[in-house]
């Protein structure tokens, strides 16, 4: 009699989350006044790479870039802010809710879950319109509205 043994299935590592390129329209209301513009975003969860640029009034208002290996840098020219930190959680993110990691940033944009964040409109991809109410560094109330214009995932 011949016995056949079947090897247990090999463990397959889950595929890393896809990279995301997104474009949002934004509106701001707070102690600094009101404004509108665009938010361009690229997040690569596998490496923690982020490039985020907030444009408005014909100028760059915020640039955030970096990855897990080299850390992150945020620049806000109007506020003379230029800070580096080893983690995303350690950086102040003016005009935006604080997020702990690239994955948390994607989750916020993909599910609308985060402190002070509410979904105003949703489609099959996720939140189409988000609203955030928070406080600036001086404790004054500010609000941001994000409207997704483009969302592209790539493996």
ROTOR-583655 format. One record per residue: residue in three letters; x, y, z of N, C-alpha, C in turn. Coordinates in steps of 0.1 Angstrom, whole numbers, plus 2048, in hexadecimal, padded with zeros to 3 digits. Atoms other than C-alpha are relative to their C-alpha. Example, Ala and Ser with C-alpha at 12.3 -4.5 7.8 and 13.67 -1.06 7.14 Angstrom:
// residues 2
ALA8097F480087B7D384E80980C800SER7F77F58008897F58477F880B808
//
This chain:
// residues 155
UNK8087F580080080080080980C800UNK7F87F480280D8227F67F980C806UNK8067F57FA80684080B80680D7FAUNK7FC7F38068078637FC7FE80A80BUNK8017F57F680E88081280080D7F8UNK8017F38068048A280880780A809UNK7F97F67F881B8BE8137F580B804UNK8097F57FD8098DA82680280C7F7UNK7FF7F48098028F981180B809806UNK7F67F67FC81F9118127F980D804UNK8067F37FB81793182580480B7F5UNK7FE7F680981394D80D7FE80D807UNK8007F27F981B9708197F68087F8UNK80A7F88077FF98881280780B7F8UNK7FA7F58098059A17F680080D808UNK8007F37F980F9C38037F58087FAUNK80B7F88057F49DD8008058087F4UNK7FC7F980C7F49EF7DF80580F803UNK7FC7F2800805A117D97F48087FCUNK80B7F88037ECA2D7D680580E7FBUNK7FE7F28057EDA4D7C17F2806801UNK80D7FA7FF7D1A657C980180F7FEUNK8027F18017C5A887C27F3804806UNK80C7FA7F97ADA9C7D77FF80F7FEUNK8027F27FF79EABE7D67FE80280FUNK8027FE7F279EACE7F87FB80E802UNK8047F37FC78EAEB80A80480180FUNK7FB7FD7F279AAFB82B7F980B805UNK8057F47F878AB118458057FF80EUNK7FA7FF7F379BB1C86480580E803UNK7FA7F37FC7AEB378768098077F6UNK7F77FB80A7C5B3B8597F88067F4UNK8097FB80B7A7B448427F97F47F9UNK80680A808798B2F8278087FE7F3UNK7F980380C7A6B1E8087FB7F37FAUNK80380D8077A3B037EE80D7FD7F8UNK7F48058087BCAEF7D97FF7F27FDUNK7FF80F8037C8ACC7D180A7FA80AUNK7F78087F77D8AB17E68047F47F7UNK7FB80C8087EEA987D28077F780AUNK7FB80A7F77F8A787E38057F47FAUNK7FC80D80480DA5A7DD8057F980DUNK7FC8087F4810A3F7F88047F27FBUNK7FB80D803824A1F7F58017F880DUNK8008077F381BA0981380B7F7802UNK7F580A7FE8369EF80D80D807806UNK7F47F97FB852A098147FD80B809UNK8047F57F883EA2382680280D7F9UNK7FD7F4808846A3C80A7F38087FFUNK80B7F6802830A5B80A80580C7F9UNK7FE7F3805830A797F47F28077FFUNK80D7F9800814A927FB80380F7FEUNK7FE7F2802811AB57EE7F2806800UNK80C7F87FF7F6ACE7F780280D7F9UNK7FE7F48087F2AEA7DD7F4809802UNK80B7F77FF7DDB097E080580E7FEUNK7FC7F28027DDB2E7D780C8017F7UNK7F58008097F6B257BB80E7FD806UNK7F38037F9810B197D47FF7F3807UNK7FF80C7F781CAFA7E77FE80480EUNK8027FD7F280DAFC80A8067F6809UNK7FA80B7F781AADA8178067F67F7UNK7FA80B807832AC080B8047F680BUNK7FC80B7F7836A9F81E8067F57F8UNK7FA80B80884EA848128097F8809UNK7F78097F8862A6781F7FC7F27FFUNK80380F7FF862A428278047FB80EUNK7FD8057F3866A2B84480F7FF803UNK7F18027FE88CA2683E80780D803UNK7F97F37FE896A4B83D7F880A808UNK8087F67F887AA5C8507F88097F7UNK8097F7807862A7784680380F802UNK7FE7F27FF863A9C83F7F48077FCUNK80C7F7804847AB683F80580E7FFUNK7FD7F280284BAD98317F38087FEUNK80C7F7802831AF583480680E7FFUNK7F87F3802842B148257F980C807UNK8077F47FA827B2D83180280080FUNK7FE8017F282CB2185580F7FF804UNK7F28027FD852B1E8528037F3807UNK7FF80D7FA84EAFA85C8087F77F7UNK7F880A807869AE18518057F680BUNK7FD80A7F686AAC28678027F37FBUNK7FD80E803878A9F8657FD7F880CUNK8028097F586FA818798027F27FBUNK7FE80E804876A5C8797F37F97FCUNK80D806803851A548787F680B7FCUNK80B7F6804832A648687F980580CUNK8087FC7F3821A6588B80780B807UNK7F97F67F883CA7C89880080E7F9UNK8007F3808836A9787D7F3807803UNK80C7F980081DAB38817FB8017F2UNK8067FF80E805AB38637F680B800UNK80A7F58007F5AD58607F67FD7F6UNK80C8028097D3AD584F7FB7F27FFUNK80480D8017D0AB08537FF7F880DUNK8008087F47C7A9686D80E7F9802UNK7F38077FD7E6A8687E7FE7F17FDUNK80080E8037EDA6387180D7FA805UNK7F48067FA805A4A8808097F97F6UNK7F880780A811A398607FA8017F2UNK8067FF80E80DA3783A7F37F77FFUNK80C8098007F4A1A8407F4807806UNK80B7F97F97E0A308587FB80B7F6UNK8047F68097E0A4C83E7F77FA7F5UNK80880780A7D3A348237F27FC806UNK80C8047FA7B9A2683B7F780C802UNK8087F47FE7ADA498437F98047F3UNK8057FC80D7A9A5181E7F77F67FAUNK80880B80679BA2F8147F47FD808UNK80B8047F8783A2A8317F980C807UNK8057F57FA77EA4D83F800800810UNK7FF8017F2787A4286280C807806UNK7F67F87FA79BA5A8777FB80A80AUNK8057F67F7799A738937FB80D7F9UNK8057F4806782A908897FB7FE7F1UNK80380280F77BA808667F27FB7FFUNK80D805803759A7B8587FF7FE7F1UNK80380380E74DA6D8367F48087FCUNK80C7F8805736A858237FA7F97F4UNK80580780C733A7080380A7F47FEUNK7F880C80273FA4D7FA7FC7F97F3UNK80380880C742A377DB8067F2802UNK7FB80E7FF74EA137D480F800804UNK7F27FF7FD773A1E7D880280480FUNK7FF7FB7F276DA2E7FA7FB80E801UNK8057F37FE767A518078038097F4UNK7FE7F680B762A6A7EB80280E805UNK7FF7F37F975EA888028027FD80FUNK7FD8017F276EA8A82480080E806UNK8007F47F876BAA583F8087FD80DUNK7F88017F4784AAA85B7FF80D808UNK8007F57F7780AC187980B7FD80AUNK7F68027F679EAC688F80580D806UNK7FB7F37FA7B3AE08A080F8027FBUNK7F27FC8037D2AF38968097FF80CUNK7F78017F47F1AF48AC7FC80A80CUNK8047F67F67E2B128BF7F27FC806UNK80C8047FA7C2AFE8C77F38067F9UNK80B7FA8077ACB118AE7FA7F67F6UNK80780A809792AFD8998038037F2UNK7FF7FF80E799AF68757F97F47FAUNK80780B807787AE185B8067FF7F2UNK7FB80380D792AD083B7F67F77F9UNK80880980877DAC18208087FA7F5UNK7F980680A78CAA88087F67F97F6UNK80980680A77BA9D7E78097F87F7UNK7F880980978BA7F7D57FE8037F2UNK8017FE80F792A877B08067F37F9UNK7FA80C8077A8A687A88067F880BUNK7FB80A7F77B2A487BA8057F57F8UNK7FA80A8087CAA307A98087F7809UNK7F880A7F87D7A107BA8097F87F6UNK7F78078097F59FE7AB8087F6809UNK7F880A7F98079DE7B680F8017FC
//
